[in-house]
Every structure is written in structure tokens, then in C-alpha cells.
Amino acid sequence: MTAIFILVGIIALLAGIMYLVAPGMLIKLSVLFNQIVSTDDKTMKYRISVGVVFVVIGLFFLFMAYYIANLQVG
């Protein structure tokens, strides 16, 4: 379960950073990336908001993976 959280966290974090820093590269990779997240005109219009949301989601999943891995039961 922790590995899934780490994977989702990394993917979301990378997608968010690409929306914020390299939207041109994101458009070039859109053939592969459209299976994960949409890069249509409306998404690119609000790319900063979408990027921040993805970064927050990525950090949340990485935090949850850390929390679950360090959770001491009993």
C-alpha cells in the first residue's frame, strides 16, 4: 500500500511541477500524458492552479506513505 502512495505521489508531484515550470514540454508529451491527465486548452488556461493542486496532492500522498510506513500499531 505504501508503494502505491509513493508512486501516485511522485506522479502527481511531477505532473504539478511540469504544469508550473515546463508547460511546453507537457504539451509535447501530451500523447503519453493524456492517459494520466488532460492537457486541453482549459487545463492550460488554468495551468498554475492545476499545477499547484497536483503538487499538493503529490505531497499529500508522499506524506501519507511516510505516515503509514512509520505507524506503530500497539
C-alpha positions as CSV (number, residue, x, y, z in Angstrom):
1,M,0.0,0.0,0.0
2,T,2.8,2.4,0.8
3,A,4.4,1.8,-2.6
4,I,1.2,2.8,-4.3
5,F,1.1,6.0,-2.3
6,I,4.7,6.7,-3.2
7,L,4.1,6.1,-6.9
8,V,0.9,8.2,-7.0
9,G,2.6,10.9,-5.0
10,I,5.6,11.1,-7.4
11,I,3.5,11.1,-10.5
12,A,1.2,13.9,-9.2
13,L,4.2,15.9,-8.0
14,L,6.0,15.6,-11.3
15,A,2.8,16.5,-13.2
16,G,2.3,19.6,-11.0
17,I,5.9,20.7,-11.4
18,M,5.6,20.3,-15.2
19,Y,2.4,22.4,-15.3
20,L,4.2,25.1,-13.3
21,V,7.7,25.1,-14.9
22,A,7.5,23.4,-18.3
23,P,4.1,23.6,-19.9
24,G,5.7,23.4,-23.4
25,M,7.3,20.1,-22.6
26,L,4.0,18.9,-21.1
27,I,2.2,19.7,-24.4
28,K,4.9,17.8,-26.3
29,L,4.4,14.8,-24.1
30,S,0.7,15.1,-24.3
31,V,0.3,11.9,-26.4
32,L,1.5,9.8,-23.5
33,F,0.4,12.2,-20.7
34,N,-3.3,12.4,-21.9
35,Q,-3.8,8.9,-20.5
36,I,-3.0,10.3,-17.0
37,V,-4.1,13.9,-17.0
38,S,-5.7,16.1,-19.6
39,T,-3.7,18.9,-21.3
40,D,-6.6,20.5,-23.2
41,D,-6.9,24.3,-23.7
42,K,-9.0,24.9,-20.5
43,T,-6.4,23.0,-18.4
44,M,-3.6,25.0,-19.9
45,K,-5.5,28.2,-19.3
46,Y,-5.5,27.4,-15.6
47,R,-2.2,25.7,-15.5
48,I,-0.9,27.4,-12.4
49,S,-3.9,26.4,-10.4
50,V,-3.8,22.8,-11.8
51,G,-0.1,22.6,-11.1
52,V,-0.5,23.7,-7.5
53,V,-3.3,21.2,-6.9
54,F,-1.1,18.4,-8.3
55,V,1.8,19.4,-6.2
56,V,-0.4,19.5,-3.1
57,I,-1.9,16.1,-4.0
58,G,1.6,14.7,-4.6
59,L,2.9,15.9,-1.3
60,F,-0.2,14.6,0.5
61,F,0.3,11.1,-0.9
62,L,4.0,11.2,-0.1
63,F,3.2,12.3,3.5
64,M,0.6,9.5,3.8
65,A,3.2,6.9,2.6
66,Y,5.6,8.2,5.2
67,Y,3.0,8.2,7.9
68,I,1.8,4.7,7.1
69,A,5.4,3.4,7.0
70,N,6.1,4.8,10.4
71,L,2.8,4.0,12.0
72,Q,3.3,1.9,15.1
73,V,0.4,-0.3,15.9
74,G,0.2,-1.4,19.6
